[in-house]
């Protein structure tokens, strides 16, 4: 990438690829590149995914969040080979899914453990037998493997339900059987859609500990679609989807770094730990070279920015004299709030005077932050007034 190009990472409006800094090189279990998807059943057709990129490394546990209809489950099913890839590329364990015949696709799916909201257990089989059936697809069931299955079921408090059929189990118990079935063969990849939605706190902790233990022992990759905040702490990464796009992809270290940075400034100090976590999960990172016009006067307001490093100038302010010096802003300063607060077009341009790193919130997340804190809005309005 040349020095004259801006990098916008995890930005909803940029259309750029999601990028992530990683430490040691690890095998990519999942590679998603430029994936879009359209449902043609309706009239007109509905596009639900737009140019998504995602890598998932061996040993990673990633949580994917987003509102209903944001595209999470559709992307998950494409990665699992349960839908045909229309545009872009999906590779699982170095096997490109697009164009695979039926037999080859079955081989790929056998390397994946699926946990979905619909448990899909066989009604005529007991809890133990449902898990054994999954095991038999990959290897012969031996006395040792039977002990392994029983041990996993007991781990999730199902020791007294081994011979119970699904109709005799609660919704949470059926979900736990489905989870054991998904992990029993120690797959390379586990894909889970709301795996803890029907579980109480104790069962949720047990499931997360089981997934973490499996990841650490086998190096499998795990991707969990969820609205359950109880499991966010266990993730190596927090991925967020909005409007069919991956708009945020942060690892745990980045979340801590951004939180620590923002906490240095009065604007963010009153937020609780939970509120800060929610804000940071929505933050995008941008880097622009000197001379970039980050905000142009007259454009609609769509983002709020906090400067991580570098300098910008605010110029062309309405009502100012032509010879008034531009306002210079640096690390910890913020801009872009006026148009978002007033719902009017940008009243000034903002230009990078040197390479600048920014954290940004889009309009929806900015409005959500306003709703969480009156002091946040008061401070924004105070600074906006002082710049007049």
Secondary structure as GFF3:
##gff-version 3
##sequence-region A 1 388
A	DSSP	beta_strand	7	9	.	.	.	ID=ss1
A	DSSP	beta_strand	28	39	.	.	.	ID=ss2
A	DSSP	beta_strand	46	57	.	.	.	ID=ss3
A	DSSP	beta_strand	61	65	.	.	.	ID=ss4
A	DSSP	alpha_helix	72	79	.	.	.	ID=ss5
A	DSSP	beta_strand	87	92	.	.	.	ID=ss6
A	DSSP	beta_strand	95	96	.	.	.	ID=ss7
A	DSSP	alpha_helix	102	109	.	.	.	ID=ss8
A	DSSP	beta_strand	112	115	.	.	.	ID=ss9
A	DSSP	alpha_helix	127	136	.	.	.	ID=ss10
A	DSSP	alpha_helix	143	155	.	.	.	ID=ss11
A	DSSP	three_ten_helix	166	168	.	.	.	ID=ss12
A	DSSP	alpha_helix	171	183	.	.	.	ID=ss13
A	DSSP	beta_strand	189	193	.	.	.	ID=ss14
A	DSSP	alpha_helix	201	218	.	.	.	ID=ss15
A	DSSP	beta_strand	221	225	.	.	.	ID=ss16
A	DSSP	three_ten_helix	229	234	.	.	.	ID=ss17
A	DSSP	beta_strand	237	242	.	.	.	ID=ss18
A	DSSP	beta_strand	245	251	.	.	.	ID=ss19
A	DSSP	alpha_helix	252	263	.	.	.	ID=ss20
A	DSSP	alpha_helix	266	269	.	.	.	ID=ss21
A	DSSP	alpha_helix	273	282	.	.	.	ID=ss22
A	DSSP	beta_strand	284	288	.	.	.	ID=ss23
A	DSSP	beta_strand	293	295	.	.	.	ID=ss24
A	DSSP	beta_strand	303	309	.	.	.	ID=ss25
A	DSSP	beta_strand	312	315	.	.	.	ID=ss26
A	DSSP	beta_strand	327	329	.	.	.	ID=ss27
A	DSSP	beta_strand	334	335	.	.	.	ID=ss28
A	DSSP	alpha_helix	337	342	.	.	.	ID=ss29
A	DSSP	beta_strand	349	352	.	.	.	ID=ss30
A	DSSP	beta_strand	356	362	.	.	.	ID=ss31
A	DSSP	alpha_helix	363	372	.	.	.	ID=ss32
A	DSSP	alpha_helix	374	386	.	.	.	ID=ss33
###
